[in-house]
Amino acid sequence: MIKIALLGSTGSIGRQVISTVERHPDKFQIVSISANSSYKLFEEQMNKFKPKIACLTDGLSARKITSIPPETTLYTGENSMLHAVTEDADIVLAAVSGFAGLPAVVEAIKMGKNVALANKETLVAGGEMVMRLAKEKGVKIIPVDSEHSAIFQCLNFSTQTPFKKLILTASGGAFRNYTKQEIANFKASEALKHPNWQMGKKITIDCATLLNKGLEVIEACHLYNAPLEKVEAIVHPESIIHSMVEFEDGAVMAQLGFPSMEIPIQLALTYPERYPTGVPFLSLAGKTLNFKEIDEDKYPCFPLALKSFEMGYNFACAMNSANEEAVGLYLQDKIGFYDIPRLIQYALEKTEKLEVNLENLLYTDKFARALVREKLEKI
Amino acid sequence: MIKIALLGSTGSIGRQVISTVERHPDKFQIVSISANSSYKLFEEQMNKFKPKIACLTDGLSARKITSIPPETTLYTGENSMLHAVTEDADIVLAAVSGFAGLPAVVEAIKMGKNVALANKETLVAGGEMVMRLAKEKGVKIIPVDSEHSAIFQCLNFSTQTPFKKLILTASGGAFRNYTKQEIANFKASEALKHPNWQMGKKITIDCATLLNKGLEVIEACHLYNAPLEKVEAIVHPESIIHSMVEFEDGAVMAQLGFPSMEIPIQLALTYPERYPTGVPFLSLAGKTLNFKEIDEDKYPCFPLALKSFEMGYNFACAMNSANEEAVGLYLQDKIGFYDIPRLIQYALEKTEKLEVNLENLLYTDKFARALVREKLEKI
């Protein structure tokens, strides 16, 4: 029985973790959950799984909860998520969206818990610190993202397997068939129509800007201890190949499948063993797989993300936080599509270079968001 | 230093083994070679590598050899190949074309030598016997064929990894863009223009008839202890994905690469380690990969091969030998393209059911060839 602390239980990934647990109740047990404000679903989950600990960050939402099972202790408030990283858990599944997941992941590693990581921002912002800490504590950081899980599978579930190049695939997002001029005028509602994957809003916008692929390249560098030049991204509109690894001899291994997060989620918990999922099997007959290079002019967020990583220190953190803030504004139709990279660029220019530690990252996060809001006034 | 007994040193695979050895002289040593009749190249190889033992099957060709290095003992005659399976070798690389490789592979297994198998006919004709013997002797049968190597890589170099389905890819051969009526009139010279791979004549014809894919499905069943329903073949004209494995959870692993045998040859000798080859790296940008089902009406040899396997006993052996004979005739322009399946069908009908042992297989081989020649008179 694998005991899971599930951070972000009501989000897209969290709900799929829940359905994985429900599919194999003999294998998995949820010992704690945390969520932000979706109190109805949270209450349902709490009463269904009766976790020892449940945390709802948003205090106002927590007040609307009417029924708490006797087995469960409920925590609320901004830092309550840390309680969900409990001694009881075998693994912490970090499915919180955005920078907010970082402190809890750090806490989990400090407690010596293996982390199944669906929160890429943790590594983007604090990768160096997080990976160093994980090494010190002998803790495994197991990828849940479909691309990084694909790479993990291609490397036979070992971050030690030598490779020549990691090749991440990108669907190209909602706007892949439009020109730059057309894209410039699209509202968020258009960007949310992702062609292949069902995901949360923030990541779906990140797919449309391809900033998401930049985050993933950075995440891959940290997870697989690779310099930037050993990680590539390529557009593959069909999202059938989830990512690839090229080896020294010229062989390339790829992982393919129906686009569903349930495979990587379950595998992160059970690897190297594989068990049935509800995911349809792939049928390639009649299919065509296409590949093309990323158009950096059309998708300036992609090179911008990589540039922030090359700048080192806290710059990738600033890029990520500026993006989160800008995407929030785009989702509210307050800015245009290409204002997102403009705002990130501005934040990067104004960010003060700092060493990477949790305190500095928290500061950088707040400061980058403030920079975006400040710049917004001037747009 | 890995000591190699190379059976079939002058053929297409044999020459690529030689170039692999030449690329890594610190890793590989050739301790014996065997060939059939290409005495010039054979003599060159003998004088270059000075193997302890060298065997040329064809006595007439052997008489044309002028220089034998003092380190080497030369054997000639029909059964001389068996001498090349020497005690000295760490691994026997069986790159002989056709049924002729079977006795030497059996000999190698009996001597407890691991076998890198590029001779698929060995398993097609005697798979049950060969795999049982290998198990008894604790000997590894390592695939060299690009498809089976791809599967081996997808299973992380273990025949014990559980899987749901093996999916072999087929280029579709030289006639893939023609109708059945057009194909019917093509001569062997047309069939020899394989679009993706540089190979020997016999296998190139087998690619055009897709009988080769039938042989590979049978080989995969034996190598990976799979029933026929767990092995599929799919047409993939670009030959970029060399084969795939589908797992219980819906994930599919695939091995891709530039179409060259040097990767699987070298990997069979060094796995799980990988070293540089001379093979160009794959670049997917701008590429399109297509997949379609095999048209069994256009390629009757494919279902015919599978049927012979389902019939059990010595029938796959008869199918294989009848095909070798028929392909020989097609290469001499003595029969048409669709006479190949007709002759195989005839041989299968007339073959007497026998238990699988070496003696019976040798008999079945000779008898099936005789049946083909007999039927030819009547065409």
Interface residues (C-beta under 8 A of the other chain):
Chain A: Q153 C154 N156 P162 K164 I167 I234 H236 I241 M244 E246 F247 E248 D249 G250 A251 V252 M253 A254 Q255 L256 G257 F258 S260 I263 Q266 L267 R274 Y275 P276 T277 V279 P280 F281 L282 L284 A285 G286 K287 T288 L289 N290 F291 K292 E293
Chain B: Q153 C154 N156 P162 K164 I167 I234 H236 I241 M244 E246 F247 E248 D249 G250 A251 V252 M253 A254 Q255 L256 G257 F258 S260 I263 Q266 L267 R274 Y275 P276 T277 V279 P280 F281 L282 L284 A285 G286 K287 T288 L289 N290 F291 K292 E293
